[in-house]
Amino acid sequence: MQHPHDETRHRYSESLDATLRSTVELGALVLENVRRTTEALLENRLDLAHQVIEADDEIDEKYAALEHRVFEVMARQQPVAGDLRFLVAMTRILYEIERSGDLAVNCAKGLIRREGYSLSANVQSLLARMSRKAADLFSRGLDALADLDAEAGARLDEADDAVDDLVGELYSAIAQRSGDMGFDLAVELSRVGRYMERIADHAVNIAEHVTFIVTGSFPEEPAATKDEG
């Protein structure tokens, strides 16, 4: 016969596992929306942009329910040590995921405002590479969460440099062609660059929170070189 304490602990452990699975599933919905946004941007698909906005309602609902579940577990079970660290980190990870979904929506709304973008081949290429890199990084952040990969934080932080570089290239290309494309379009594209950059940053943050869950500390920042001052 199972001891009542053991049964309670088993249910508690199952609740933590379910929270992790549900959070990964929420992230998958956001990733799908980020990829849908990218396709909308590159193909001037206003129908997809509207789908991105509509899909965010489900994301927001699931986010609110999951956040409530985490706080309820914390209040009822009064976790300590590793379990407490897990639950606190999950509240932050949920925020990173939900904010990434909002950023995808912002991109979609910008496309709708302009009724599509007319872009040069160079800007189009940079937009494609940057958006896909950001989505890939977000996917890797979710993989780190699903696997509780303690080393992913440092890897993703390094990989994020490629997204930052592409965003910088996009800004430069926009500045060079701002006279041709017009001020309003230049502003919208700059916003897209910033939104995609932030999605990649959220992916890094997710992976770093995973490192915290597993090890109890965040990845160490690389030491500054003499050239960096």
C-alpha positions in Angstrom: 0.0 0.0 0.0 1.4 3.4 -1.0 2.1 5.8 1.9 -0.1 9.0 1.6 3.1 11.1 1.8 4.6 9.2 -1.2 1.4 9.6 -3.1 1.3 13.3 -2.5 4.9 13.7 -3.5 4.2 11.7 -6.7 1.3 14.0 -7.6 3.5 17.0 -6.9 6.3 15.6 -9.1 3.8 15.0 -11.9 2.6 18.6 -11.5 6.1 19.9 -12.1 6.6 17.7 -15.1 3.2 18.8 -16.5 4.2 22.4 -16.0 7.4 21.9 -18.0 5.6 20.1 -20.8 2.9 22.7 -21.1 5.4 25.5 -21.1 7.3 23.8 -24.0 4.0 23.4 -25.8 3.2 27.1 -25.3 6.6 27.9 -26.7 5.9 25.8 -29.7 2.8 27.8 -30.5 4.8 31.0 -30.3 7.5 29.5 -32.5 4.8 28.6 -35.1 3.6 32.2 -35.0 7.2 33.6 -35.4 7.6 31.4 -38.5 4.2 32.4 -39.8 5.2 36.0 -39.3 8.4 35.5 -41.2 6.5 34.0 -44.1 4.0 36.9 -44.1 6.8 39.4 -44.1 8.7 37.8 -47.0 5.7 37.1 -49.1 3.5 40.1 -48.3 0.9 37.6 -47.0 -1.6 39.8 -45.2 -3.8 36.8 -44.6 -1.0 35.2 -42.6 -0.4 38.4 -40.7 -4.0 38.3 -39.6 -3.6 34.7 -38.6 -0.6 35.7 -36.4 -2.7 38.2 -34.5 -5.7 35.8 -34.1 -3.4 33.0 -32.9 -2.0 35.2 -30.1 -5.3 35.0 -28.3 -4.8 31.3 -27.5 -1.2 32.0 -26.5 -2.3 34.7 -24.1 -4.9 32.4 -22.6 -2.5 29.5 -22.1 0.1 31.8 -20.7 -2.3 33.2 -18.1 -3.5 29.7 -17.1 0.1 28.4 -16.8 1.3 31.3 -14.8 -1.7 30.8 -12.4 -0.9 27.1 -12.1 2.8 27.8 -11.2 1.8 30.3 -8.5 -0.8 27.9 -7.2 1.7 25.2 -6.8 4.1 27.6 -5.1 1.3 28.6 -2.6 0.0 25.1 -1.9 3.2 23.1 -1.8 5.6 25.7 -0.4 8.5 24.3 -2.4 12.2 24.7 -1.3 15.6 24.3 -2.9 15.6 22.9 -6.5 11.8 22.8 -6.8 11.5 26.4 -5.8 14.2 27.4 -8.2 12.4 25.5 -11.0 9.1 27.2 -10.3 10.5 30.7 -10.0 12.5 30.2 -13.2 9.4 29.0 -15.0 7.6 32.2 -14.2 10.4 34.1 -16.0 10.5 31.6 -18.9 6.7 31.9 -19.4 7.2 35.7 -19.6 10.0 35.3 -22.2 7.8 33.1 -24.3 4.7 35.3 -24.1 6.7 38.4 -24.9 8.1 36.7 -28.0 4.6 36.0 -29.1 3.7 39.7 -28.7 6.8 40.7 -30.8 5.6 38.4 -33.6 2.2 40.2 -33.5 3.9 43.6 -33.6 5.6 42.5 -36.8 2.3 41.3 -38.3 0.6 44.6 -37.4 3.3 46.6 -39.0 2.9 44.6 -42.3 -0.9 45.2 -42.2 -0.5 48.9 -41.6 1.7 49.2 -44.7 -0.5 46.7 -46.7 2.7 44.9 -47.6 6.3 45.9 -48.1 8.1 46.7 -51.4 11.7 45.8 -50.8 15.0 45.7 -52.7 16.6 42.3 -53.2 19.3 43.1 -50.6 16.9 44.2 -47.9 14.6 41.2 -48.6 17.6 38.9 -48.3 18.7 40.4 -45.0 15.1 40.3 -43.6 14.8 36.7 -44.5 18.1 35.6 -43.0 17.6 37.7 -39.8 14.0 36.4 -39.2 14.9 32.8 -39.8 18.0 33.0 -37.6 15.8 34.5 -34.8 13.2 31.7 -35.2 16.0 29.1 -35.2 17.4 30.5 -32.0 14.0 30.5 -30.4 13.6 26.9 -31.4 16.9 26.1 -29.8 15.8 27.8 -26.6 12.8 25.6 -26.5 14.9 22.5 -27.0 17.1 23.6 -24.1 14.0 23.9 -22.0 12.6 20.5 -23.0 15.9 18.8 -22.3 16.8 20.9 -19.3 20.2 21.4 -21.0 22.4 23.3 -18.6 25.0 24.2 -21.2 22.6 25.7 -23.7 22.7 29.2 -22.2 26.3 29.8 -23.1 25.9 28.3 -26.6 22.8 30.4 -27.4 24.4 33.6 -26.1 27.2 33.1 -28.5 24.9 32.2 -31.4 22.9 35.4 -30.8 25.8 37.4 -32.1 24.9 36.2 -35.6 21.4 37.7 -35.2 22.8 40.9 -33.9 25.1 41.2 -36.8 22.3 40.7 -39.3 20.1 43.3 -37.5 23.0 45.7 -37.9 23.3 44.9 -41.6 19.6 45.4 -42.0 19.8 48.8 -40.3 22.7 49.9 -42.6 20.8 48.7 -45.7 17.7 50.6 -44.6 19.7 53.8 -44.0 21.3 53.5 -47.5 18.0 53.1 -49.2 15.8 55.3 -46.9 15.4 57.9 -49.6 14.0 55.3 -52.1 11.8 53.4 -49.7 10.5 56.4 -47.8 10.5 57.3 -44.1 7.5 55.3 -43.0 8.7 52.1 -44.5 12.2 52.6 -43.1 10.7 53.0 -39.6 8.6 49.9 -40.0 11.5 47.8 -41.2 13.7 49.1 -38.4 11.0 48.0 -35.9 10.9 44.5 -37.4 14.7 44.3 -37.0 14.3 45.3 -33.3 11.5 42.9 -32.7 13.4 39.9 -34.2 16.5 40.9 -32.3 14.4 40.8 -29.1 12.9 37.4 -29.9 16.4 36.0 -30.2 17.3 37.7 -26.9 14.3 36.0 -25.3 15.5 32.7 -26.6 18.9 33.3 -24.9 17.2 34.3 -21.7 15.1 31.0 -21.7 18.3 29.0 -22.1 20.0 30.9 -19.3 17.1 30.3 -17.0 17.4 26.6 -17.8 21.0 26.8 -16.7 19.8 28.4 -13.5 17.3 25.7 -12.9 19.9 22.9 -13.3 22.9 24.5 -11.7 21.6 27.2 -9.4 23.5 29.9 -11.2 23.4 31.8 -14.5 26.1 31.3 -17.2 29.1 33.4 -16.5 29.6 36.5 -18.7 32.9 36.2 -20.7 35.7 38.4 -19.3 36.2 41.7 -21.1 39.4 41.9 -23.1 41.8 44.8 -23.0 40.5 46.1 -26.3 37.0 46.1 -24.9 38.2 48.2 -21.9 
